[in-house]
Amino acid sequence: MTKPAQPSASLELTTRKKDQPCFWAMEGKDTYRLGRGKANDIVLPFNWVSRQHAMLQMEDNGCFNLIDLGSSNGTWVNKKRIYTPTRLKTKDRIKIGDSILIFLQKESQQQPSSADVEKELEDDQTVAFIQTELVTILVCDIRGFTSLSEKLGETRISQLLGYWTKKVNELVLKNGGQVDKFIGDAVMAVWTEKSDYKNILQALKTVIEISLFSSKLGGNVPFLKRKLKIGAALNTGRAAMGNMGVDGQRDYTIVGDVVNVTFRLEEMTVPDTFDVIIGSETYTHLPGASKCFQSREYKVRGKSEEIVAYGCSLPDLFQYLKRMTPSTQME
């Protein structure tokens, strides 16, 4: 594509394959789709880019927002992953996998009117809300992921993670939860509607289904020579939920002690013994939990005193769920 002298806005790819375009002028349209598929306005033919990865949308005032379209590997602006529409400024760096794109726009196109500024402030006051709810948090990751990454290499591990995260997201949604974020090989999911025992059972059912799916990958993926195993932790408590952040890059997320403790408990899981650990409040919601879970005190980072939590193996959890939900078929 021929580079125009002064486009109102453009994207420039800093790393590219041979004979691939590295510059796109954005003129004459309000919306530009970005992805691996050939039907996109901006085509990035790389494995780490989803077929329909993200979208650039121009406002009436000429400013552009970047929107992630539920991609597997995520979209990053200035080293921060975006989850909501994010306004771009000239020289912002957009990262997708190993691809870095620079957004450029003439300064005159980026000066919203005073009315626009006032409206944006009002919008920020509306969306930047914080509320406290009783939630159940699930944190689950792949065991031995670092060594696996070294053996498989970047391309294959990226393909594997893309497939794994997509399926995990489907399993969480199917069981009434919502993925809050993926962090490398770890998923954080939340159940917010009445964190009673039925909701917690759905979260535990998700753990079993993720485990079964992960173990089957060894037979379905040619370059994966072993079964994947997981570790998981659940915790129930009150958490702050809302759009948090600054500079127009607020992420809808969940924060609080219940979240931090869940991550710390997941670090304490041990293969084939305590594959799953649940917090004390989660435990109190579960009928007959003493027949499956064993209590243990844990010293976790950020806590001055040890906390009591409860662990079990995946086979024991499977049998417990069969007793509790005999009519439910596991995948």
Legacy VTK file of the C-alpha trace (Angstrom):
# vtk DataFile Version 3.0
C-alpha trace
ASCII
DATASET POLYDATA
POINTS 331 float
0.000 0.000 0.000
1.375 3.440 -0.936
2.051 5.635 2.046
0.076 8.887 1.828
1.765 12.159 2.674
-0.443 13.190 5.596
-3.136 10.677 6.584
-5.458 11.743 9.378
-4.588 8.522 11.220
-2.490 5.453 10.512
-1.034 2.254 11.918
2.572 1.254 11.382
3.833 -2.290 12.009
7.341 -2.300 13.476
7.957 -6.038 12.945
6.698 -7.794 9.809
7.178 -10.731 7.509
8.906 -10.254 4.162
6.685 -8.717 1.460
3.911 -7.938 3.959
2.374 -4.427 4.300
3.663 -2.457 7.256
1.604 0.741 6.974
-2.144 1.367 6.854
-3.752 4.778 6.343
-7.159 5.135 7.990
-9.218 7.474 5.850
-12.676 7.321 4.347
-14.139 4.863 6.899
-15.273 4.953 10.521
-14.465 1.322 11.366
-11.422 -0.830 10.637
-11.193 -4.513 11.566
-7.856 -6.037 12.458
-7.046 -9.758 12.408
-5.491 -12.740 10.675
-8.394 -13.316 8.280
-8.070 -11.901 4.766
-11.430 -10.107 5.030
-10.038 -7.683 7.630
-9.076 -4.107 6.762
-5.723 -4.602 8.507
-4.387 -8.115 7.978
-1.716 -9.488 10.330
-0.927 -13.019 9.065
0.551 -14.360 12.301
-0.460 -17.355 14.426
-0.774 -15.244 17.558
-3.418 -13.019 15.932
-7.058 -14.181 16.002
-9.031 -14.242 12.740
-11.056 -11.272 13.972
-8.865 -9.853 16.706
-9.722 -6.192 17.293
-11.504 -3.191 15.828
-10.633 0.488 15.463
-13.657 2.781 15.564
-13.631 6.529 14.918
-15.816 8.850 16.992
-17.591 11.922 15.613
-14.748 14.109 16.962
-12.135 12.171 14.943
-10.648 10.231 17.867
-10.178 6.471 17.542
-11.122 3.773 20.063
-9.502 0.335 20.038
-11.817 -2.577 20.915
-10.685 -6.153 21.534
-13.092 -8.645 19.911
-12.680 -11.424 22.476
-9.316 -12.557 21.100
-7.464 -15.506 22.633
-4.147 -13.712 23.185
-5.532 -10.304 24.041
-4.768 -6.774 22.862
-2.369 -4.489 24.723
-1.934 -0.712 24.644
1.266 0.673 26.150
1.941 -2.619 27.994
-1.565 -2.787 29.473
-4.156 -5.320 28.357
-7.449 -3.729 27.347
-10.885 -5.172 28.094
-13.067 -2.172 27.263
-13.018 0.336 24.371
-9.809 2.359 24.782
-9.164 5.772 23.220
-5.872 5.934 21.349
-3.366 8.793 21.402
-0.715 9.389 18.796
2.382 7.196 19.277
0.472 4.654 21.391
1.987 1.174 21.052
-0.457 -1.637 20.313
0.874 -5.132 21.054
-0.691 -8.352 19.786
1.477 -11.374 20.466
4.884 -10.478 18.990
3.455 -7.768 16.724
3.917 -4.109 17.674
1.878 -1.445 15.895
2.311 2.295 16.362
-0.828 4.441 16.173
-0.248 7.859 14.609
-2.731 10.705 14.270
-2.425 14.371 13.437
-2.690 16.431 16.596
-5.509 18.536 15.231
-7.618 15.389 14.885
-7.158 14.540 18.558
-8.464 17.726 20.159
-12.043 17.069 21.307
-14.271 20.043 21.946
-15.089 21.250 25.464
-18.510 19.612 25.094
-16.806 16.304 24.246
-14.561 16.597 27.298
-17.535 17.349 29.553
-19.459 14.398 28.129
-16.460 12.074 28.594
-16.125 13.132 32.210
-19.814 12.390 32.752
-19.402 9.015 31.041
-16.388 8.218 33.224
-18.415 8.985 36.333
-21.037 6.561 35.076
-18.811 3.642 34.138
-16.125 3.956 36.811
-18.360 2.368 39.400
-17.293 0.177 42.292
-19.633 -2.218 44.062
-19.112 -4.922 46.646
-20.567 -8.380 46.177
-20.280 -11.849 47.626
-18.393 -13.887 45.042
-16.715 -17.235 44.558
-13.340 -17.002 42.831
-11.678 -19.832 40.898
-7.991 -19.748 39.969
-6.692 -22.632 37.866
-3.413 -23.171 36.016
-1.424 -25.776 34.066
1.211 -27.623 36.067
4.810 -27.539 34.824
4.026 -24.837 32.322
7.498 -23.237 32.395
9.321 -26.441 31.465
6.629 -27.229 28.888
7.175 -23.813 27.278
10.910 -24.454 27.005
10.348 -27.792 25.281
7.653 -26.670 22.838
8.954 -23.242 21.867
7.068 -19.976 21.451
4.999 -20.858 18.377
3.634 -24.152 19.654
3.045 -22.959 23.198
1.125 -19.980 21.786
-1.042 -22.329 19.709
-1.628 -24.567 22.729
-2.548 -21.675 25.020
-4.886 -20.202 22.432
-6.802 -23.481 22.202
-6.730 -24.117 25.970
-7.970 -20.645 26.955
-10.777 -20.734 24.395
-12.079 -24.066 25.704
-11.664 -23.047 29.355
-13.694 -19.901 28.710
-16.468 -22.053 27.180
-16.492 -24.388 30.209
-16.671 -21.485 32.683
-19.560 -19.859 30.807
-21.408 -23.168 30.480
-21.330 -23.573 34.257
-22.630 -20.107 35.045
-19.331 -18.330 35.681
-17.453 -15.514 33.972
-13.753 -15.381 33.107
-12.232 -12.250 34.645
-8.811 -12.683 33.058
-6.198 -15.073 31.709
-2.677 -14.597 33.046
-0.342 -16.773 31.001
-1.448 -20.341 31.688
-3.742 -19.345 34.573
-7.419 -18.458 34.485
-9.319 -16.423 37.060
-13.080 -16.895 36.941
-15.884 -15.625 39.146
-19.381 -16.710 40.160
-21.391 -13.741 41.399
-25.027 -14.775 41.607
-25.740 -16.022 45.112
-22.507 -17.737 46.127
-24.371 -20.547 47.844
-23.460 -24.220 47.643
-25.112 -24.735 44.237
-23.005 -21.991 42.727
-19.854 -23.374 44.343
-20.687 -26.857 43.060
-20.818 -25.386 39.550
-17.369 -23.879 40.066
-16.018 -27.222 41.324
-17.643 -28.967 38.371
-15.757 -26.541 36.126
-12.483 -27.629 37.753
-13.200 -31.281 36.926
-14.158 -30.439 33.343
-11.025 -28.330 32.828
-8.945 -31.191 34.225
-10.549 -33.783 31.932
-10.218 -31.549 28.883
-6.583 -30.744 29.673
-5.611 -34.391 30.170
-7.118 -35.330 26.795
-5.026 -32.750 24.956
-2.007 -35.086 25.057
-3.771 -37.484 22.714
-5.250 -34.808 20.444
-2.316 -32.446 19.943
0.507 -34.131 17.946
3.397 -32.178 19.496
2.171 -32.624 23.076
3.707 -35.830 24.409
2.177 -35.902 27.893
-1.095 -35.297 29.670
-1.620 -31.836 31.030
-2.434 -31.581 34.731
-3.910 -28.637 36.585
-4.043 -27.152 40.043
-6.996 -25.102 41.289
-8.184 -23.049 44.251
-11.594 -21.653 45.187
-12.396 -18.956 47.702
-15.629 -17.218 48.696
-15.971 -13.740 50.148
-16.796 -10.111 49.465
-14.913 -8.375 46.665
-14.932 -4.955 45.016
-16.117 -5.095 41.405
-16.111 -2.391 38.773
-14.176 -0.452 36.139
-10.808 0.372 37.650
-7.896 2.263 36.169
-7.046 5.678 34.763
-6.507 7.537 31.492
-9.475 5.989 29.742
-8.095 2.463 30.165
-10.372 1.124 32.850
-10.700 -2.624 33.088
-13.799 -4.268 34.518
-12.269 -6.494 37.158
-12.547 -7.831 40.707
-10.193 -6.986 43.542
-9.982 -7.680 47.234
-8.541 -10.010 49.831
-10.674 -12.905 48.586
-8.949 -12.667 45.192
-5.434 -12.427 46.618
-5.953 -15.394 48.936
-7.303 -17.523 46.069
-4.115 -16.981 44.062
-1.962 -17.794 47.108
-3.911 -20.981 47.840
-3.530 -22.139 44.239
0.237 -21.855 44.704
-0.057 -24.348 47.589
-1.650 -27.139 45.557
0.427 -30.310 45.252
0.078 -32.800 42.361
-1.913 -35.958 43.141
-2.502 -34.974 46.776
-4.169 -31.598 47.171
-4.931 -30.807 43.541
-7.728 -28.500 44.712
-7.761 -26.195 47.752
-10.786 -24.236 48.956
-11.012 -21.413 51.471
-12.769 -21.741 54.814
-15.893 -19.796 53.784
-16.253 -21.881 50.630
-15.968 -24.975 52.807
-18.746 -23.843 55.159
-21.179 -23.545 52.212
-20.661 -27.143 51.049
-22.770 -29.921 52.601
-20.796 -33.038 53.430
-17.505 -31.309 52.640
-15.696 -33.117 55.478
-16.073 -36.397 53.556
-13.938 -34.991 50.736
-11.761 -32.134 51.968
-9.022 -32.234 54.608
-8.154 -29.173 56.677
-4.664 -27.729 56.792
-3.088 -24.477 57.926
-1.214 -22.478 55.289
1.233 -19.624 55.588
0.449 -17.423 52.606
2.109 -14.264 51.372
0.473 -11.077 52.608
-0.951 -12.690 55.757
0.723 -12.344 59.152
-0.977 -15.467 60.502
-1.625 -18.879 58.998
-5.039 -19.451 57.466
-7.144 -22.602 57.508
-8.045 -24.061 54.125
-9.219 -27.438 52.836
-7.766 -29.640 50.117
-8.531 -32.776 48.148
-7.377 -34.695 45.092
-9.148 -34.447 41.749
-10.380 -38.099 41.922
-11.859 -37.445 45.371
-13.502 -34.248 44.132
-14.989 -36.142 41.192
-16.567 -38.711 43.531
-17.851 -35.975 45.836
-19.560 -34.189 42.933
-21.120 -37.449 41.738
-22.709 -37.871 45.163
-23.858 -34.253 45.311
-25.135 -34.013 41.719
-25.929 -37.578 40.627
-27.976 -36.419 37.641
-25.187 -34.204 36.246
-22.929 -35.725 33.616
-19.306 -34.599 33.631
-17.531 -34.047 30.323
LINES 1 332
331 0 1 2 3 4 5 6 7 8 9 10 11 12 13 14 15 16 17 18 19 20 21 22 23 24 25 26 27 28 29 30 31 32 33 34 35 36 37 38 39 40 41 42 43 44 45 46 47 48 49 50 51 52 53 54 55 56 57 58 59 60 61 62 63 64 65 66 67 68 69 70 71 72 73 74 75 76 77 78 79 80 81 82 83 84 85 86 87 88 89 90 91 92 93 94 95 96 97 98 99 100 101 102 103 104 105 106 107 108 109 110 111 112 113 114 115 116 117 118 119 120 121 122 123 124 125 126 127 128 129 130 131 132 133 134 135 136 137 138 139 140 141 142 143 144 145 146 147 148 149 150 151 152 153 154 155 156 157 158 159 160 161 162 163 164 165 166 167 168 169 170 171 172 173 174 175 176 177 178 179 180 181 182 183 184 185 186 187 188 189 190 191 192 193 194 195 196 197 198 199 200 201 202 203 204 205 206 207 208 209 210 211 212 213 214 215 216 217 218 219 220 221 222 223 224 225 226 227 228 229 230 231 232 233 234 235 236 237 238 239 240 241 242 243 244 245 246 247 248 249 250 251 252 253 254 255 256 257 258 259 260 261 262 263 264 265 266 267 268 269 270 271 272 273 274 275 276 277 278 279 280 281 282 283 284 285 286 287 288 289 290 291 292 293 294 295 296 297 298 299 300 301 302 303 304 305 306 307 308 309 310 311 312 313 314 315 316 317 318 319 320 321 322 323 324 325 326 327 328 329 330
